[in-house]
Amino acid sequence: MENELDHADCPVTATIALFGGRWKLLILYVLSRNTRRFGEIQVRIPAISKKVLTEQLRELEADGLISRKEYKELPPRVEYALTDFGKSLCPLLIDIAAWKRKNIG
């Protein structure tokens, strides 16, 4: 009988908890190309609501994957970018995109 996987110690479970869900990988992918303002992210992910995008950005920032830079100007401007920790996911995002092209079309 195969050993059961202890989900508490599973690296895949821990990783999915960090950026899993419907939108986080897509947000990270959008930010992997360039620093973006909130509206630019929303235009690239039109199906996400403002509320959910705000929540997801806050969670990604809290987890250290993205940074948020607020400019003291009128109108207010905020930019989001990948941190070095977030940039370390770029090879994974490239691999996911390549897998999709190869296997799904």
N, C-alpha and C positions, 0 to 999 in steps of 0.2 A: 504494500500500500504506500502510495506517495505521501511524503510529509505534508502536513497542512501548513499553509502560509500564515504566519502571525501578522495580521494586518497592521498592528501597532508598530511593528518594526520594518514593515515593507517599504522600500524606497520608492516604489511606484505609487503607493497610497499617499505617502508624504508629499511627493511631487505633484500629484493630481490635486491634493488639498491646497497647494500653493497657487496654481493657476488653472485649475479645473473649472468646469461650468461652461455655460453656453457662450459667453462673450470674452472672457479674459484672454484666451489665446489669440482671438481675432484682434483685440485691442493691442496686444503685444506685437502682433504682426504689422499692424498699421504704424505703430511707433518704431518698428525696426527700420523703416525706410527713412524716417525723418522726425524731428521734433514737431509736435502738432499742437494747435490750439483746440479747445473743446469742440468748437463748431466744425473744425476740419475732421476731427475723429468721427463726429456724428454724421457728416456727409458721406464718409467712407463706409459707415455701418448704419445705413438708413433704417434698418429694422429695430434698432435699439432705442428705447425711450430715453429722454433726458435724465429721468430719475434713476434708471438702471445704470446708465453710463456713468453718472456721478458716483453711485455706490461702488461700481466696479473699479473706477479710477481710484477712489479712496482706499479700497482694499488692496489694490496693486501697490499703491504708495506705502501703505502701512506694512506691507510685506517686503518692501525694499526693492521691488522690481522696476518701479518708475519713480521719477522725481517730478515735482510740481514747482514751477517757478512763477511767482506772482510779481508783476510789474506795477509799480506805483505810478500809474498814469490814468488819464481819463480819455476814453472809456477804459475800464480795467481790462488788463490783458493777462491771461494765464497760459503758460505753455507746459506741455507734458513731454517727457523724454524718458528713454530707457536709462536706467542706472547701469553701472558696470555689471552688477548682478543680473539685471534684466538682459543686457547684451549677451551674457553667457548662454542665453536660451536661443539666440539667433541660429546656430547650427541645427538645433532641434526643429525650429520653424522651417528651415530650408529642407530638412529631411522629410518633414510632414508633407510639404508642398510637392516634393519629388515623388513621394510614395503615392500621393493622390493622382498625380499625372500618370504614373506608371500603371496603377491598379484600377482607377476609376475613370480616367479619361479627362 
